[in-house]
Amino acid sequence: MRQPERTVADWFGEGLKTMALHCGCGHFATVKLADLPSTLARTRLSANARCAKRGRRGAQVMRDIEAHYAGVEARGGFGAHYPEAKG
């Protein structure tokens, strides 16, 4: 069963600050969640996002992977979460 799409408020609750939007025309944008109007808090961003290049609705919304990797590096990198193996 497919999970329901999360809302802007859900992402804030997870501690996310940005989201990545990809349009079918190939245009890509990163959106700061704090810059969005508070009226969008309980809505699905993909249904309301409009491509700045073509004006088309229905962008694919996903985690801002660059921000995600920057956070991982700030916490010590990928190996920081794994204890050393004992031999």
N, C-alpha and C positions, 0 to 999 in steps of 0.2 A: 504494500500500500504506500502510495506516495505521501510524503510529509507535506503539510501545508506550508506555503511560503512564509518566511518570517517577516516581521514588520520592522520599521525603523526603531521602535522602542525595544524590540528583542535584541537588536544589535547593540544598542546603548547598554542594555543589561549585561551583555557579554563583554563589555569594556572596549568595543570597537569604536574607532574615531573616524574611519574613512571606509568607503566601499568603492569598488570598481564597477563601472558600467561599460558594457560592450554592445554596440548597435550592429544590426545585420549589415549595414553599409561599410563596416570596418572601422568606424570611429570609436575611440576609446576615451574615457574620462574617469577621473578620480573625484569623488564627491566627499566633502567633509560633512559628516552627519550633523554637527553643531550648526552648520550654515543653513540647514533645511528648516522650513517653517514648522512651528510646533504642531500645526494642523495635520502634518503628515505622520505624526508619531505612531498612529495605529493603522497606517495604510501600507500596502505593498508598494515598494518603490518601483519595481519593474512595470507595474501597470500605469504609473503616473509619470515616469521619466520620459523625457522627450529629447531626441538627439539634437545637439546644438548645430550639427552640420546639415542634416536633412529634415529635421522637424518630425521625424518618425517616432511613434510611441512603441513601448514594449521592449526596452533594452534588457539584456541579460545582466542580472545583478549578482556579483560575487564578492568574496572577501578581497580586500586590497592586499595582494600577495607580497608586494614590496614592503608594505608596513608590517605585515606578519613576519617576514624574514628579518627585518630590522629589529623587531621585538625579541625574536629568538636570539639574535646576536647580542643584544643588550643584556640578556639573561645568561650569557656565557656560551652560547652556541648550542648546536644539537647534542653534543656529547655531555653537556652539563647535567642532564637529567638522568643519566645512566650511571649507577655506581660501578666502580672498577670490579672486574671479575676476580674472584679469589681462586687461586690455583691450588 
